[in-house]
Amino acid sequence: MPTIADPRAFLEALFHAAVAAADPEKVLAAHLPEKPKGRTVVVGAGKGAAQMARAFEKLWRGPLEGVVVTRYGYAVPCERIEVLEAAHPVPDENGLAAAARLLQTVRGLGPDDLVVALVCGGGSALLPAPPEGLTLEDEIAVNRALLASGMPIAGMNAVRKQVSRIKGGRLAALAHPARVVSLVVSDIPGDDPALVASGPTVPDRSTRADALRLIERYGLALPEAVLRHIREGGEDAPTPDDPRFAGHEVRVVASAAVSLEAAAALARRQGVEAAILSDAMEGEASEVGRVHAAIAAEIARRNRPFSKPVVVLSGGETTVTVKGKGKGGRNGEFLLSFACGIDGLDGVSALAADTDGIDGSEDNAGAFADGGTVGRLAGKRLDAAEFLARNDSWTAFDALGDLFVPGPTGTNVNDFRAILVQ
């Protein structure tokens, strides 16, 4: 059986294969809508929205116009679609202005017009649009509380859409009577398009009552104005059976499932068997890390449930209940917990990274770890468990030079985790 001489290079190649499988130009080509009699208007939001817009421009044969918003530093030049930038993961004034532009862009369209919505992960923060009586600061407070809560992404979006004029299908409803086709790159476990970017063009059935139950369950400390709006002043977002959505189409054009299969295929071509655990894993990042460590140890020591050599792949979106003041994201948290679980174990190497190129608020997508990670930290008089306790994975991996920094990838199909056991 082959021995992988450079595990990091192998794992990084798998990451890039996963990202390439979600390349906008590649995946959009098979999902172009029928051309309309009237105008073609493009709107979009997310960390890969600019790349999606550029790809759509190349593929579309006919006139088009529109505007998309992406994270600062993620813009790419487009010829006919305007690209705006705003803050992520915490909204800012530019995001407020961008959301207003999108809302204005779809107003006044007719039944012969087509709206193409290019939607991917990150759009929730990039499209702040607080309803009357609330402010940008209120929406920022909601976002900060959600990010620190440990709430699954479906729950976060159920809350977000109740304090927005654009989320929860409201953008598509405003485009009525134009036809809307949503092309979605899913970063959501289970690939529910209504949850990607809080579904600006795709409604779901969650209600204000659902949002209130989640707020209570997770003990979110929200501004009183927000709670009052949800309890008394808000209006439920439209539901899928609203007649304004008749004739609309929603297509998930890329997902973690397809990307993990691409990574697995590359591993097999290099002589290493691949096992995909799941493309929809959720839960506390540190707990998921411990479970993955236990699986890796079982393979290394007992050659079960998979035979060595093997690369174990998984995707989804974990969460972090923030208790400390460290730096890092969910992939770093997962990997530091994983490293603690495989401490001293030979032949195990791992990469955990966000496929959009950013894990948390720093410039890394994730990091590398192996059985020597904890020992190398100890050699620097640093304690891995202490870093984990204060949610400071970035500092730990930075001290070792083990951060993974590929830069913006132009897509987003959620977390990518690969564990090589030789």
Sequence and secondary structure as in RCSB ss.txt:
>XXXX:A:sequence
MPTIADPRAFLEALFHAAVAAADPEKVLAAHLPEKPKGRTVVVGAGKGAAQMARAFEKLWRGPLEGVVVTRYGYA
VPCERIEVLEAAHPVPDENGLAAAARLLQTVRGLGPDDLVVALVCGGGSALLPAPPEGLTLEDEIAVNRALLASG
MPIAGMNAVRKQVSRIKGGRLAALAHPARVVSLVVSDIPGDDPALVASGPTVPDRSTRADALRLIERYGLALPEA
VLRHIREGGEDAPTPDDPRFAGHEVRVVASAAVSLEAAAALARRQGVEAAILSDAMEGEASEVGRVHAAIAAEIA
RRNRPFSKPVVVLSGGETTVTVKGKGKGGRNGEFLLSFACGIDGLDGVSALAADTDGIDGSEDNAGAFADGGTVG
RLAGKRLDAAEFLARNDSWTAFDALGDLFVPGPTGTNVNDFRAILVQ
>XXXX:A:secstr
    S HHHHHHHHHHHHHHTT HHHHHGGG     SS EEEEEESTTHHHHHHHHHHH  S  EEEEEEETT  
   SSEEEEEE SSS  HHHHHHHHHHHHHTTT  TT EEEEEEETTHHHH     TT  HHHHHHHHHHHHTBT
  HHHHHHHHGGG SSTTTHHHHHHTTSEEEEEEE  STT  TTTGGG SS   S  HHHHHHHHHHTT    HH
HHHIIIII      TT GGGTT EEEEEE HHHHHHHHHHHHHHTT EEEEEEEEE SBHHHHHHHHHHHHHHHH
HH  SS SSEEEEEEE  B B  S     HHHHHHHHHHHHTTT TTEEEEEEETTS  TTSS SEEEEETTHHH
HHHHTT  HHHHHHTT HHHHHHHHT EE     S    EEEEEEE 
